[in-house]
Amino acid sequence: MIYKKRKKPTVLAMLEVLYKRTQLSAKVHKYYMNQKKGYYGECCFDVLTEKLECDCLILNDLPFQDDGNEFQIDALIITAYAIYLYEIKNYEGTYYYKDGFFRSVFSDFKFESPIEWLNRKETYLQKILYEYGINLPIKSFIVFVHPEFTLYDVSYSERVLLPTSIPQHFRQMNQLDGKLTQEHIYVASKLCEVSAQSIPTLKGVPSYEYDELKKGLICENCGEFIHEVKNKGKTITCAGCGYREVAAECIFRHIEECKMMFPGRRVAFNLVDDWCGGLVTEKRIRYVFKKYYQAHGSGRGRYYE
């Protein structure tokens, strides 16, 4: 059972907007691509956990703060007998372990072994469980989900799940016959409660101004700008890929995007009209306001939340 669904990280969502509406520097673009690749790997892992048949609770994407340090637990699975903690990586290539690093066999590329980072996350999780009097063992793993990832010379291979060993890992989990109790649900609720207190920073998002960003409607499917909208229809069609989206949902999506990028601005007609590039009618925008938002004020000072 999925107890907490995965949500696209705010930093990644904001970088996606900036990628489409302005020119990113080489450094920011690289960071954006790494974040995008990591999130895709987590979603691939979710496809596997959603198929689990044993009695369990799945918690995805739990941000925490410990002594000012931010970190995220990518996935937790609570079973009757233990809590499984997963650090998900979406690297590709062939590597070997040496001196605390995973080093590429065919190039000079290397990255720090995630084992120490995993250990710190496990220690923090143990501290939370202890504070709430929860006595469940923790089993932690590094999961490499990319099908073209290979790793040699790992002395702690029992904590590393390679693409070829992931299916067997979950087959063994499915054989667990224990049943969850109210105590396990209590564990899940407390972890979500503590995680909700964490307010992640927008690390990696460059500074930007409203006037710097390109305005207009962006296709949900292909990510390209839509240059023309037939206002009489109830759908908006992308001329590039042919994707059709309900007009109200498209406008709502763009309003939420603008709110995310500029939380200090009041959502009013002029702002939404400009952000959408003047491609949709006032009637459509007013309809979305009425359907999804609460009006405040009157006349030209009216805004929506």
N, C-alpha and C positions, 0 to 999 in steps of 0.2 A: 504494500500500500504506500502510495506517495503521500507523505505527511506535509512536506514543504517542497513546492515546485521550484525549479530553477528559473530565475529571472535574469534577463540580459543585464549585465553590469551597467550602471549609469555612465561610468567613464567610457565604456565601449560605445554606448548609444550616442553620447555626445560627440565622440570622435567620428562616428559614422556620419553625423550631420555635418560636421566640419569638413569631412572628406568630400562630401557632395556639394557643399556650398561655398567652399573657399579652397585656397591652395595650401596644403600642408608642407611644412619643411621636411627635408629628408629624414631627420631624426624622429619627428612626430609621426611621419608616415610609417616608418619602420616599427615604432611602438604600437601604432594602430593595427598593423598587420599581425604583429605578435599576439595582441589581445584578441583579435578576431580568430586567429588560429587556435588559441587556447580555449576560447569559448566553444568553438566548433567541436573540439576534442571532448569537452565536458558533455556536450549534447549527444555525441556519439556514445559516451558511457551511459547516459541516461536511457538510451534506447535499449541497452542491455539490462539495466536494473529494473526497467518497467516490466520486463518479462519474468521476473522472479515469481515463483509460485509458493515459496515458503512464507510462513507468517512473519512479517517484518514491517518496519516503518522506515521509509526512505526520506532522508532530509538532504536537500541539495542547497549548495551555496549559502554557507553560514559565515558571515563576517564577524570577527571579534577584534577587540582591542585589549591588549595586556601591557600595562605599564607604558602606555603611550605608543606601543607598537601595533600596527595593523596587520592582520593576516586573515586568510580565508580558508575554511575547511570546505573542500570541493564537494565532498559527498560523505554522508554517514548512513549506515544501515544498522538499525537496531533490531536484533533478533532476541529470542528468548534467553540465549546463553551469553551473548557478547555484543559489543558495539564494534562495527567494522568502520574504520576510518580510511578514506581514500584521497590520495594526492594524485591528480590526473595530469598527465603530460602528453602533448601531441607532437613530440619530436619525430623526425624521420632520419634514416641513415643507419650506419653501423658504428658502434661505439665500444670502448672498453673502459674499465674503471682503473684509475691510478691517482694516488696522492690526493684523494678527495674530489676528483673531477671525473666526469665522463668525457672521454676524448674520442674524437672521430678517427676512425681507422684510415680514412682517405683524405683528410684535410687537417688543418691546424685548429679547426673549430673545437671548442670544449665548453662545457657548462658545469657549474658547481653541482656536486652530488646532492640530490634533494633529500637524502636520508636524514641529515642533521636537521633540516627544516621540518621534516616529518616528525622527528623525535620531539622537537619543541612544541609542535601542535598537539601531539599525544600527551605531553606533560601538562599543557594548559587544559586539555579536556579532562584529564584526571583530576586536576584541581577543582574544576567546576563540579564534577561528580561528587568529590569529597565534601564540598561545601554544602551540598544538598542531601548528603547521606545516601548516595546512590552507589551500590556495590555491584558493578558490572565490569568484567574485564574488557580491555580494548585491544583489538587486533588491527594494526595499521599497515597500509600497503601503498607503494608507488605503482601507479598504473600507466603504462605506455600504450596508448590506444591506436597510434598510427600503424597500419598494417605493414609498413616498410621500415619499421624500427627493429634493430637487432642490438643486443648488448652481450658482451663477453666478459669473462673474468669477474664475476660478481660473487663475493664471499657471503653476501647476505641475500641470496637469490630467493629465499622463502618470503621475503618482504617485497619482492619486485614481481609485478605481473606484466608479462610481455603479451603482445597480441595473440600469440598462440596458446597462452596459458589462461587467458581470461575466461573462455568458455568452460573449462574444467573447474575453475574456481567457483563459478556460479552454479555449476551442476552439483558440486559438493554442498553448497549453501542450500540448494533446493531439497537436499536430503535431510535437513534439520527438521525434526518433528515437534519441537517445542512450541508452545502457544504463548502469545503475548498476554500480559496482564495489565491492569490499571497502572502498575508501577512503571511499565515500559512507556505507556502513554504519558505518564508524568515526566519521565526522562525527556521525551521528545518536546513536550511543552516547555520545560525549563530551559532546554538548550535554545529553543526558538526565542524564548523570552529574553535570555541573556544576549543573544545575537542581535535582537531588535534594538538593544540599547547602544549598539555600536553605530556611529555615524561615519562611514568611510569618507575620506577626503577625495578630492578630484585630482589626484596625482596623475600627471601625464597629459592633462588637458591644457593646451596652450591658452593664453589670453586672447580674447576676440571681442569685437564690437558689432553691434547690430547692423550698422551701415556697411560693414565689410562683407557680410554674407549675401550670397545670391538668393534672391527671392523667387518663389514659384512652387508649383506642385511637383512632387517627385513620385514616380511610379513605385508602388510597394513591391512589385515583382522584380523589375530589372534595375531599379535605382536611378533611372534617367529622368530628366525633366520632361514634363508634359507641356507641350507648347500650345495646345488648343483644347477647349472644352465646349462641347455642345450643351448649352445651358438648359435646353428643354428636356433632356433625358434625366433619368434617375441614377445613371451610372456614369462614371468617368473612365474613358478608354485611353490607354497608352498607345499612341500610333507606332511606337517602336516595337513593342513585343505583343501588342494586342490584348494585354491584361485588362480586365474590367473590374472596377471597384465601385461599390455603392457610394454615391456622391457624399452622403452624410457621414459615412465612415471615413472617407478620404479626408474630408474637412476636419473631422474630429481628430484624426491622426496628426494632422498638421498643427492643430491648435495645441495638442499635448506636446508636440515636438518644440513649439515655440515657448511654451511654459517651462519646459525642461531647460532650454538654453538661456532663457531670460526670466527667471523666477520673480524678479522684482518688478516686472512690468504688468500692468493691469490688462486683462484680456477684454478688449473692446473691439467693436466692429472694424475700426480703422486699422488696428494692429493686425487682425486676422486677414483682412482684405489685402494688406500690403504683403504679409508673409506668404500668402497664397498667390502672389503675383498678379492680383486683380483678375484671376481667371474664373472665379465663381461669383454668382449673383448675390446681392444682399439678401434676397429671400432665402437662399440656401443656407447662408451663414446664420441668419436669424433662426432658422429652423433647428440648426445644430445647437445653438445657444439654448433654445427652449427645451430641447430634448435632453441635453446632457449637463447643463450648468444652472446655477442659481444666480438670478439677476440681483444687482445691487445698484442703488442710485437711480437717477432718472435723467431723461434728455441726453445731452451730449456727454454727461458725466457717468452714464450707465456703464457698468462693467460686469464681468461674470466670473464666478468661481466654481 
